[in-house]
Amino acid sequence: MAVPVQHYLVLSAILFAIGAVGVLVRRNVIVVFMAIELMLNAVNLAFVALARQRASMDGQVIVFFVMTVAAAEAAVGLAIILANFAQRRTLHADEISTLRG
């Protein structure tokens, strides 16, 4: 018994909404960073679900590229966060207004 595509899309929408709320509400840059990653994974789930429904590999190819960009974003983003923390000793987004020293 197969799970309908609508269930995957609803789950994807819920995960994306949780990520969006996390970005808008939280002030800790690590939590905001994780919320952005959650949003990317929600979009990936939607791509894979729709690709399966259409019996196409296009969505899975796009997911591969999104995951590659997300990995690069994670590496660069964490490096910026760590460098900023070493300089300012804070992880609150309100206190980090610029990247200048």
Buried (B, 14 or more C-beta within 10 A) or exposed (E): EEEEBEEBBEBBEEBBEBBBEBBEEBEEBBBBBBBBBBBBBBBBBBBBBBBBBEEEEEBEEBBEEBEEEBEEBBEEBEEBBEEBBEEEEEBEBEEBEEEEE
